[in-house]
Amino acid sequence: MDNNCGISAFEIVFFRKSISQLRDKWLEFEKNNELFTAYQSYGLSESILKTYIPYRIINKENPFFLEACIADANGGNECIAVIPLASYGSGTVTFGYSQSMPVYDFIWKPGLDKEIMGRCVDALLGKYPGIVISLVREESFLFDFLSKKYNSDISRNVRIDIKSSAQDWFSGLSKSIRQNIRTSYNRAATDGVVFDFKMERGKDLPKATVRKIMDTYVSRRKGFSDGLSKPKELMIRYCHYNTRAMTRLDTSIVATLWHGDTLAAFWSGYFSPAGESVTVPRLAINPLFSRYSPGSILINESIKEFHESYPKIRVFDLSSGTEKYKYDMGGVEYNTYIFDTSSGLIDA
C-alpha cells in the first residue's frame, strides 16, 4: 500500500505478538533511521525484555508488543509500526517504564504520511485509554502529536554534538575548562601517573575488565545519598539490562582509562541503529584518581577516538541527568517528555 494513500480508505488495527515474531519488521524499520536512538533498536529492546522478571513480580509490569497495521477494504494488513508497551497494574505504560529507559518511540515504518501516523496514535489511545507515554524526544512525531493534546512533565538530558574535528570541539570549550583539562594531563605527567585509554566493543571485553567496570560503577552508586542495598547491588551487577547488554550486543561500545591494571574511569554505551550517535547510560570514575579528573580525560580521549575510528558519529549522548561535568565538556541540554493521557486533553 502507498504510504500516502487516501486516509478514509482503511482503518488501523492492532495485533499482539511476541517480540521474536516482530523481529524482521522491527529490524527493517530501524535500519538507517536517523531519528532512532539505541533504545529503539531490536537488540537492546530484546535485552531489556530478558531482564523484566523483577519488574513483573514487584511492579506488576508486564511487557507486550503490538503490530499496528493498515487494514484495507480487501482484507489485507500492512504493518506500519511496532509498538512496545507494558501493562502496569490496571493501566498501560510504555515498554521499559520501571527500568528508566531514557528514550521511547514507536518503531515506525520509514516514510509514513503524518496523517496516517496520527490515526495510529489516536487508535492506540482509543484501545488503551489513559496510557502513560514516556520519555519522548522533541524531534519525534509522537512529541509533535501528543504535545498539541496533552500536558507533559519534562526530563532533562545532555548530549555533546561532535564537531568537524576533535580540535574544533576542544576549542569550543570555555577557556577555564580547556586549562583544567591541560592541568589534568600535566599533573599526571608530573606525578608519573601514566594513563592508557581504550575503546572496545562490549562483546570483546575480557571478564576481568567487566568485573572492574562493575566494581567501579557499584562503588559510585553506593556513594549516592540513597545508598545501595545488597539486593539492588546484585541486581545492578548481574541482572540490569545495561549490565547484560554491555557484553552481549553488537552495538555495545565501552571506553576505559587505566593506570596499569587499575581502572580510573569508564563509560559504557550503545551505537544508534544508523551508527550516527552513541548513548551512554553509565559513566563512573575511581575516586583514587580524582586529582587528575579522569572523567575529563576519558571524554577528551573519546572525542578524539570517535574522529579517528568512528567518523560517522555526530552525537555523544550522555543521557539523563544534568551533572555539571556534562556541560563543562561542551554538552547541550535537550528534553524528553512524559505524557499521561489520563490527565485529559489540554482544551478539555
N, C-alpha and C positions, 0 to 999 in steps of 0.2 A: 504493500500500500504506500502511496506517496505520502511523505511526512507532512505535506501541505495540502492535503485533500480537503474537501468540504466538511466542515465541522459537524453539521447536522446529520451526516450520513451514518453515524456509528455511535456506540456507547463505550464507556470504559468499564472493563470487568477485571476482577482480581482472582488469582488462583494461589492458594497456599502451596508452597513447595519446599523441599529441603534445599539447603544451600548447595549441595552437590548437584541437584537437578538443575540449578540455575547457573552452574559454573560456566558453561560455554557462552551463554548470553552475557553474563557478567564480564568475562574476560574480553569479549568482543566490544562491549560498550566502554570499558575503561581504557582500552588501548588508545594511546596518543591523545587522551582527553586532557587538555592543559589545565582545566579548572579543577580536576580531581586532585586531592591530596593523597598521601599514602593511606589514609584511613578510609578511602573509598575503594581500595584495591581488594580483590577477592582474597588474596593470600593473607593479608592482615586480618580481614574480617573472619576468615576461617579460623585463624589462630585465636582471635578473641572468643569465638564461639566455643572453642575447646576448653576455655578457662571459665566458663559460665556456671559451673556446678555450685560454687559457694553462693552466688547471687540467686540461683534458683531456690536454694534452701533458706537463706537468710532474708532476702528481699522479696521472695515470691515473684521474681522477674524471669520470665520465660521467653526466649527469643523465637521469632518466627519470620519467615520471608515470603513476600508477595511478588508474584509476577503480574505486573499491570499490562493489560492488553487492550488494543482496539478490537472490538467485535463488530464486524461489518454485517450488512444485510444478508450476505451469502453464507453466514455461519463460520467465517474464518476469524482467527485470532492472531493478531500481530503484537509481539512483545514490544513495549515502548519504554519500560523501566523495570528495574529490580528495586524493591523497597524493603530494606531491613528494619524490622520493628521488634518490640517485645511487649508482652502483657506484663502489667505491673499492678498487682492487687486486682482491683476491679477496672483499672484503666489501661491505657496503652501509651507507651513511650517509644522513643527511637532506640534502635539497637546500640548497645554499649553504654546505656544511660548510667547505670550504677558503677561502671568501670571508668567513668570520666573520660570517655573517648572524646578528644578535643574538637573534632570537626565532623559534621554529619552532612550528608546529602543523599538524595535518591541517585541510583545508578541509571542515568537517563541514556536512552539511545541517542547517539550524536545527531545533530541537525534537526531535531524536532521543532515543529512550529510551537511558539509560546502559548498559543491558544489551546492547543492540544495538551500541553503540559499543565496549564491551568485547569482544564477539565479533569485531568487526572488527579490533581491535588484536591479539588472540590469533591470528586467522587470518593476519594480516600477519607476525607473528613466526614462525609455523609455515612460511610460504613463504620468508621471508628471515631465517633464524636468525642470531643474533649482530649484528643491526643496531645501529648507534650512533644514538641519537635525541637531538639537541641543537638548540637550547637551549630548554627547555620552561618556561613560566611556572607559578607555583604555582596560579594561578586556573584553569588549563586542566584538561580531563578527562584528557588524556594524563598530566599530573603525578599526578593523583589515582590513576590506574590503575597507572602504572608504579612509583610510589614504594612501593606495597604489595608489589612483587615483586622490585625490583632496587635495588642501591645506586647512588648517583649522585655526581657531582662538581658543585660549585657555581660559578657565575659571578655576580659581584656587579654590580648596576646601580643607577642613581639616577634618580628622577623628581621633578618638582615638581608637587604637587597644587594645581590652581588654585582659589583661594578665591572667595567670592562677589563680591569686588571687588579691584582691584589694591591698594587701601589696606589691606584685610584681610591680603593676602599680605605686604605690606611690614611691617605691624605685627607679624606673626608671626615676623619675623627677629629675631635677637639684637640687643640694644642696640648692641653694638660694630659689627656688620655694617651696621646702619642708618646709624650715624655714618660708617662707611667709605664708603658709597655717597654720602652727602651731601658728604663731603670730596672725592670724585672729581669731582662736578659743580662744587663750589666752586673746586677747583684749576684746572679747565679754564676757568672764567669769569675767574679772576684772571689766568691766563696768556693770555687772549684766544683760547683754543682753542675753536672752535665745532664741535660735532658735529651731524651730520644723520643721523637714523635712518630707515631704510626697511624695510618688509616687503612682499615681492613674490612673486607666483607665479613659480616657476622658469622656466616657459616664456616669460615676458616679460622675462627678464634680457638686457640688451644684451651683446654679445660682449666688450666692453671690461671690463664688470663681472665676467664669468665668468673672464677672464684674471687679473684682480686677486685674485679669490677663490682661484683655484688657486695663484697665486704665494704668497699668504699661507699657504695650507694646506701647500704643499710646504716652504716655509721653516720652518714649525713642525715638520714631520716630520723635517727634516734636523737639528733640534736635539735629537732623541731620542738616547738613548745608543747605539742600534744604527745610527745614521746612515741614509742613504738612497742606495742605488746608483743610477746613471743609468738602467739598465733599469727599476728599480722606480719611479723618479720618472716616467718616461714612461708607465708603466702607470697610475699614480695620476692623472696629468694627463689621459689620453685614453681609457683602457680600463676603469678601475674602474667598477663599476655605479653607485656613488654619484655619480661624475662625469657619466656619461651620463644617469642618471635625473634629475639636478638640472634639466636643461634640456629634458627630453623628456616627463616625466609631468605629467598634470593635477593630481596630488596633491602635487607638489613645492612647497615654500614655503621662502623664503630671507629672512633678516634681515641687514641690513648697517648698519654705523656708519661714517660718513665724516667726515673733516676735509678740506674742499674735494674734490679729486679723489683723495685718498689714503685707502685703506681702513684703518680702525683695528681692526675686528673683524667677524666674520660667524659665522652658523651656517646650516646647510642641513639640511632635513629633509622629512618627508612626513606628510600627514594620514592617519589611520586610515580604513578603509572607511566607518565610521559618522560620521567627522568630529568625534569627541569627544576625540581626542588627537593630538599632534604628536610624532613621534620624530625625534631629532636625532643622526645619526651623526657629524657633523662640526661642530666649533666651534674657531675659532682667532683669536688676536689678533696685531696688529702690535706687536712689542716697542718700536717707536719711541714708542708712546703708553702704555707700561706705568705711567708716573707717574699716569695718570688711571684706571687699572683699567677699560679699555674693555670687558672681558668682563662686568663687573658692570653697567655702564651698558647694555650691549646686552641683557642678560637683564631688567633692570628695565623698559626700554622695551618689550621684547617682551611681558611680562606685561600691561602697560597696553594694548598694541595688541590682544592677544587679547580683552580685555574689550570693547574698542570695536568691533572689526571681526569677531571670530570668537567670539561669546558661547557657542557650543556646546563650546568646548574646555575640558576638565576636567583634562587631564594634559599636562604639558610634560616629555616623557621624554628625559632627557639620556643615555640608553642605557648601554652597558657602561663600566666604569671607575669608580673611587672617588676621583677628584681632589677635593681639599679645597674648591675653589670651588663644587662642586655642593651640598655640604652647607651651606656658608655661605649660599647663595641659597635655602635652605629645602628642599633636596632630602631625600627619604627613600629609604632603601635597599630594593631588592627583589631577589630572586634568580631566576635561571634555572638549569636543571639539565640535566646531560648524563648520559644513561643508556646504558651499554654492556651490552647484553643478553647479550653473550657471556660476561660475568663470572659468570653463573649466578644462580639465584633466591636471594633472601635466606634462605629457610628450607631451602635445599638442604644 
